[in-house]
Amino acid sequence: MTLPGLNPIEAPDLICIECGAKTRRKIQKHKSTGKLEKVLYYCDTEKCQYGVSITLEHKSAQGTPYEKP
């Protein structure tokens, strides 16, 4: 029996709940191990301009300071 190849798990796209725009995704890796540490999402519309981080440790979203693209 041959097992099919597994596709890598990708971070999903998120939609801003304030304006409905697609958010920009930035993936941060741990400095020493190179493994995924957290995924940052930013809404770049002039109305919103905020950021949210999702980490593997907490499994919840937290506010993060906005970074311009």
SEKOLVO-115767 format. One record per atom (N, C-alpha, C): residue number from 1; residue in one letter; atom name; x, y, z. Coordinates in Angstrom, 3 decimals, padded with zeros to 6 digits. Each point is the difference from the previous one (the first is absolute). Layout:
<recs>
+-----+-----+------+----------+----------+----------+
!   n ! res ! atom !       xx !       yy !       zz !
+-----+-----+------+----------+----------+----------+
! NUM !   A !   CA !        X !        Y !        Z !
...
+-----+-----+------+----------+----------+----------+
</recs>
This chain:
<recs>
+-----+-----+------+----------+----------+----------+
!   n ! res ! atom !       xx !       yy !       zz !
+-----+-----+------+----------+----------+----------+
!   1 !   M !    N !  000.837 ! -001.173 !  000.000 !
!   1 !   M !   CA ! -000.837 !  001.173 !  000.000 !
!   1 !   M !    C !  000.888 !  001.244 !  000.000 !
!   2 !   T !    N ! -000.317 !  000.930 ! -000.870 !
!   2 !   T !   CA !  000.773 !  001.236 ! -000.109 !
!   2 !   T !    C ! -000.804 !  001.152 !  000.590 !
!   3 !   L !    N !  000.637 !  000.752 !  000.870 !
!   3 !   L !   CA ! -000.663 !  001.164 !  000.582 !
!   3 !   L !    C !  000.193 !  001.208 ! -000.898 !
!   4 !   P !    N ! -001.044 !  000.804 ! -000.182 !
!   4 !   P !   CA !  000.152 !  001.198 ! -000.830 !
!   4 !   P !    C !  000.886 !  001.024 !  000.708 !
!   5 !   G !    N !  000.669 !  000.826 ! -000.781 !
!   5 !   G !   CA !  000.836 !  001.053 !  000.568 !
!   5 !   G !    C ! -000.849 !  001.027 !  000.733 !
!   6 !   L !    N !  000.530 !  000.517 !  001.083 !
!   6 !   L !   CA ! -000.729 !  000.987 !  000.778 !
!   6 !   L !    C !  000.386 !  001.407 ! -000.438 !
!   7 !   N !    N ! -000.989 !  000.842 ! -000.140 !
!   7 !   N !   CA !  000.255 !  001.400 ! -000.319 !
!   7 !   N !    C !  000.342 !  000.748 !  001.277 !
!   8 !   P !    N !  000.850 !  001.015 ! -000.100 !
!   8 !   P !   CA !  000.309 !  000.783 !  001.210 !
!   8 !   P !    C ! -001.227 !  000.774 !  000.467 !
!   9 !   I !    N ! -000.076 !  000.196 !  001.286 !
!   9 !   I !   CA ! -001.103 !  000.773 !  000.560 !
!   9 !   I !    C !  000.325 !  001.472 ! -000.189 !
!  10 !   E !    N ! -000.943 !  000.759 ! -000.546 !
!  10 !   E !   CA !  000.209 !  001.418 ! -000.237 !
!  10 !   E !    C ! -000.881 !  000.810 !  000.925 !
!  11 !   A !    N !  000.487 !  001.184 !  000.356 !
!  11 !   A !   CA ! -000.806 !  000.908 !  000.817 !
!  11 !   A !    C ! -001.155 !  000.514 ! -000.856 !
!  12 !   P !    N ! -001.203 !  000.016 !  000.546 !
!  12 !   P !   CA ! -001.161 !  000.432 ! -000.787 !
!  12 !   P !    C ! -000.013 !  001.511 ! -000.205 !
!  13 !   D !    N ! -000.719 !  000.430 ! -001.026 !
!  13 !   D !   CA ! -000.218 !  001.425 ! -000.204 !
!  13 !   D !    C ! -001.092 !  000.448 !  000.966 !
!  14 !   L !    N !  000.142 !  001.201 !  000.520 !
!  14 !   L !   CA ! -001.015 !  000.552 !  000.891 !
!  14 !   L !    C ! -000.614 !  001.241 ! -000.620 !
!  15 !   I !    N ! -001.257 !  000.228 !  000.320 !
!  15 !   I !   CA ! -000.727 !  001.168 ! -000.468 !
!  15 !   I !    C ! -000.229 !  000.922 !  001.187 !
!  16 !   C !    N !  000.227 !  001.297 ! -000.199 !
!  16 !   C !   CA ! -000.203 !  000.985 !  001.056 !
!  16 !   C !    C ! -001.491 !  000.105 !  000.317 !
!  17 !   I !    N ! -000.359 ! -000.087 !  001.271 !
!  17 !   I !   CA ! -001.411 !  000.078 !  000.367 !
!  17 !   I !    C ! -000.518 !  001.432 ! -000.007 !
!  18 !   E !    N !  000.899 !  000.981 ! -000.004 !
!  18 !   E !   CA ! -000.424 !  001.401 ! -000.022 !
!  18 !   E !    C ! -000.360 !  000.468 ! -001.412 !
!  19 !   C !    N !  000.892 ! -000.293 ! -000.970 !
!  19 !   C !   CA ! -000.216 !  000.541 ! -001.347 !
!  19 !   C !    C ! -000.208 ! -001.071 ! -001.066 !
!  20 !   G !    N !  000.262 ! -001.264 !  000.310 !
!  20 !   G !   CA ! -000.207 ! -001.080 ! -000.961 !
!  20 !   G !    C !  001.151 ! -000.222 ! -000.961 !
!  21 !   A !    N !  001.109 !  000.703 !  000.172 !
!  21 !   A !   CA !  001.160 ! -000.158 ! -000.886 !
!  21 !   A !    C !  000.811 ! -001.239 !  000.397 !
!  22 !   K !    N !  000.711 ! -000.548 ! -000.972 !
!  22 !   K !   CA !  000.885 ! -001.131 !  000.269 !
!  22 !   K !    C !  001.238 !  000.528 !  000.729 !
!  23 !   T !    N !  000.409 ! -000.670 !  001.055 !
!  23 !   T !   CA !  001.135 !  000.463 !  000.786 !
!  23 !   T !    C !  001.320 ! -000.496 ! -000.584 !
!  24 !   R !    N !  001.057 !  000.720 !  000.301 !
!  24 !   R !   CA !  001.347 ! -000.367 ! -000.424 !
!  24 !   R !    C !  000.592 ! -000.941 !  001.040 !
!  25 !   R !    N !  000.621 ! -001.069 ! -000.460 !
!  25 !   R !   CA !  000.544 ! -001.026 !  000.901 !
!  25 !   R !    C !  001.525 !  000.093 !  000.027 !
!  26 !   K !    N !  000.580 ! -000.079 !  001.201 !
!  26 !   K !   CA !  001.459 ! -000.009 !  000.174 !
!  26 !   K !    C !  000.334 ! -001.127 !  000.973 !
!  27 !   I !    N !  000.831 ! -000.918 ! -000.418 !
!  27 !   I !   CA !  000.340 ! -001.157 !  000.828 !
!  27 !   I !    C !  001.339 !  000.257 !  000.693 !
!  28 !   Q !    N !  000.023 ! -000.172 !  001.323 !
!  28 !   Q !   CA !  001.230 !  000.163 !  000.767 !
!  28 !   Q !    C !  000.521 ! -001.357 !  000.426 !
!  29 !   K !    N !  001.304 ! -000.189 ! -000.187 !
!  29 !   K !   CA !  000.628 ! -001.252 !  000.418 !
!  29 !   K !    C !  000.878 !  000.257 !  001.217 !
!  30 !   H !    N !  000.174 ! -001.028 !  000.810 !
!  30 !   H !   CA !  000.843 !  000.099 !  001.182 !
!  30 !   H !    C !  001.449 !  000.178 ! -000.445 !
!  31 !   K !    N !  000.734 !  000.881 !  000.676 !
!  31 !   K !   CA !  001.363 !  000.337 ! -000.424 !
!  31 !   K !    C !  000.953 ! -001.187 !  000.057 !
!  32 !   S !    N ! -000.051 ! -000.796 !  001.053 !
!  32 !   S !   CA !  000.984 ! -001.082 !  000.144 !
!  32 !   S !    C ! -000.415 ! -001.291 ! -000.696 !
!  33 !   T !    N ! -001.283 ! -000.339 !  000.024 !
!  33 !   T !   CA ! -000.426 ! -001.277 ! -000.574 !
!  33 !   T !    C ! -000.473 !  000.113 ! -001.447 !
!  34 !   G !    N ! -000.438 !  001.176 ! -000.398 !
!  34 !   G !   CA ! -000.512 !  000.175 ! -001.359 !
!  34 !   G !    C ! -001.409 ! -000.517 ! -000.189 !
!  35 !   K !    N ! -000.630 ! -000.468 !  001.084 !
!  35 !   K !   CA ! -001.377 ! -000.498 ! -000.086 !
!  35 !   K !    C ! -000.990 !  001.154 !  000.121 !
!  36 !   L !    N ! -001.194 ! -000.245 ! -000.472 !
!  36 !   L !   CA ! -001.060 !  001.004 !  000.069 !
!  36 !   L !    C ! -000.271 !  000.393 !  001.445 !
!  37 !   E !    N !  000.018 !  001.302 !  000.260 !
!  37 !   E !   CA ! -000.275 !  000.477 !  001.348 !
!  37 !   E !    C ! -001.380 !  000.650 !  000.082 !
!  38 !   K !    N ! -000.301 !  000.895 ! -000.949 !
!  38 !   K !   CA ! -001.311 !  000.632 ! -000.011 !
!  38 !   K !    C ! -000.315 !  000.522 ! -001.393 !
!  39 !   V !    N ! -001.279 !  000.223 ! -000.244 !
!  39 !   V !   CA ! -000.468 !  000.562 ! -001.254 !
!  39 !   V !    C ! -000.632 !  001.345 !  000.327 !
!  40 !   L !    N !  000.451 !  001.042 ! -000.696 !
!  40 !   L !   CA ! -000.528 !  001.336 !  000.212 !
!  40 !   L !    C ! -000.890 !  000.381 ! -001.175 !
!  41 !   Y !    N ! -001.129 !  000.605 !  000.302 !
!  41 !   Y !   CA ! -000.928 !  000.472 ! -001.022 !
!  41 !   Y !    C ! -000.185 !  001.498 !  000.194 !
!  42 !   Y !    N !  000.040 !  000.752 ! -001.116 !
!  42 !   Y !   CA ! -000.175 !  001.450 !  000.059 !
!  42 !   Y !    C ! -001.074 !  000.432 ! -000.978 !
!  43 !   C !    N ! -000.886 !  000.882 !  000.465 !
!  43 !   C !   CA ! -000.976 !  000.620 ! -000.892 !
!  43 !   C !    C !  000.590 !  001.344 ! -000.406 !
!  44 !   D !    N !  000.266 !  000.184 ! -001.289 !
!  44 !   D !   CA !  000.713 !  001.177 ! -000.489 !
!  44 !   D !    C ! -000.910 !  001.118 ! -000.492 !
!  45 !   T !    N ! -001.311 ! -000.132 !  000.141 !
!  45 !   T !   CA ! -000.858 !  001.087 ! -000.446 !
!  45 !   T !    C !  000.183 !  001.202 !  000.918 !
!  46 !   E !    N ! -000.201 !  001.208 ! -000.540 !
!  46 !   E !   CA !  000.203 !  001.216 !  000.797 !
!  46 !   E !    C ! -000.939 !  000.050 !  001.192 !
!  47 !   K !    N ! -001.160 ! -000.604 ! -000.136 !
!  47 !   K !   CA ! -000.985 !  000.010 !  001.081 !
!  47 !   K !    C !  000.468 ! -000.832 !  001.196 !
!  48 !   C !    N !  000.598 ! -001.143 ! -000.259 !
!  48 !   C !   CA !  000.303 ! -000.942 !  001.084 !
!  48 !   C !    C !  001.439 !  000.104 !  000.506 !
!  49 !   Q !    N !  000.952 ! -000.414 ! -000.801 !
!  49 !   Q !   CA !  001.421 ! -000.042 !  000.347 !
!  49 !   Q !    C !  000.247 ! -000.586 !  001.392 !
!  50 !   Y !    N ! -000.259 ! -001.289 !  000.127 !
!  50 !   Y !   CA !  000.273 ! -000.703 !  001.257 !
!  50 !   Y !    C !  000.584 ! -001.369 ! -000.313 !
!  51 !   G !    N !  000.547 ! -000.632 !  001.022 !
!  51 !   G !   CA !  000.605 ! -001.309 ! -000.182 !
!  51 !   G !    C ! -000.477 ! -000.998 !  001.030 !
!  52 !   V !    N !  000.038 ! -001.282 ! -000.385 !
!  52 !   V !   CA ! -000.385 ! -001.099 !  000.874 !
!  52 !   V !    C !  001.057 ! -001.081 ! -000.147 !
!  53 !   S !    N !  000.418 ! -000.594 !  001.120 !
!  53 !   S !   CA !  000.954 ! -001.107 ! -000.075 !
!  53 !   S !    C ! -000.669 ! -001.275 !  000.486 !
!  54 !   I !    N !  000.341 ! -001.092 ! -000.660 !
!  54 !   I !   CA ! -000.494 ! -001.319 !  000.383 !
!  54 !   I !    C !  001.228 ! -000.862 !  000.266 !
!  55 !   T !    N !  000.107 ! -000.544 !  001.214 !
!  55 !   T !   CA !  001.151 ! -000.816 !  000.354 !
!  55 !   T !    C ! -000.424 ! -001.446 !  000.210 !
!  56 !   L !    N !  000.949 ! -000.877 ! -000.135 !
!  56 !   L !   CA ! -000.278 ! -001.416 !  000.221 !
!  56 !   L !    C ! -000.114 ! -000.312 !  001.486 !
!  57 !   E !    N !  000.674 !  000.790 !  000.834 !
!  57 !   E !   CA ! -000.002 ! -000.270 !  001.436 !
!  57 !   E !    C ! -001.346 !  000.277 !  000.643 !
!  58 !   H !    N ! -000.595 !  001.132 ! -000.339 !
!  58 !   H !   CA ! -001.237 !  000.408 !  000.656 !
!  58 !   H !    C ! -001.254 ! -000.442 ! -000.759 !
!  59 !   K !    N !  000.157 ! -000.241 ! -001.292 !
!  59 !   K !   CA ! -001.119 ! -000.396 ! -000.859 !
!  59 !   K !    C ! -001.137 !  001.014 !  000.067 !
!  60 !   S !    N !  000.359 !  001.263 !  000.127 !
!  60 !   S !   CA ! -001.003 !  001.054 !  000.004 !
!  60 !   S !    C !  000.595 !  001.232 ! -000.671 !
!  61 !   A !    N ! -000.856 !  000.912 ! -000.400 !
!  61 !   A !   CA !  000.450 !  001.223 ! -000.650 !
!  61 !   A !    C !  000.234 !  001.076 !  001.045 !
!  62 !   Q !    N !  001.052 !  000.777 ! -000.217 !
!  62 !   Q !   CA !  000.329 !  001.100 !  000.894 !
!  62 !   Q !    C !  000.306 !  001.222 ! -000.840 !
!  63 !   G !    N ! -000.304 !  001.178 !  000.540 !
!  63 !   G !   CA !  000.323 !  001.233 ! -000.706 !
!  63 !   G !    C !  001.502 !  000.190 ! -000.085 !
!  64 !   T !    N !  000.472 !  000.600 ! -001.072 !
!  64 !   T !   CA !  001.415 !  000.275 ! -000.174 !
!  64 !   T !    C !  000.130 !  001.365 ! -000.661 !
!  65 !   P !    N !  001.073 !  000.732 !  000.269 !
!  65 !   P !   CA !  000.160 !  001.321 ! -000.619 !
!  65 !   P !    C !  000.023 ! -000.097 ! -001.516 !
!  66 !   Y !    N ! -000.590 !  000.984 ! -000.662 !
!  66 !   Y !   CA ! -000.072 !  000.019 ! -001.461 !
!  66 !   Y !    C !  001.372 !  000.306 ! -000.591 !
!  67 !   E !    N !  000.386 ! -000.742 ! -001.037 !
!  67 !   E !   CA !  001.231 !  000.249 ! -000.751 !
!  67 !   E !    C ! -000.359 !  000.295 ! -001.448 !
!  68 !   K !    N !  000.523 !  001.096 ! -000.521 !
!  68 !   K !   CA ! -000.281 !  000.354 ! -001.382 !
!  68 !   K !    C !  000.669 ! -001.007 ! -000.936 !
!  69 !   P !    N ! -000.623 ! -000.255 ! -001.164 !
!  69 !   P !   CA !  000.591 ! -000.964 ! -000.959 !
!  69 !   P !    C !  001.284 !  000.509 ! -000.610 !
+-----+-----+------+----------+----------+----------+
</recs>
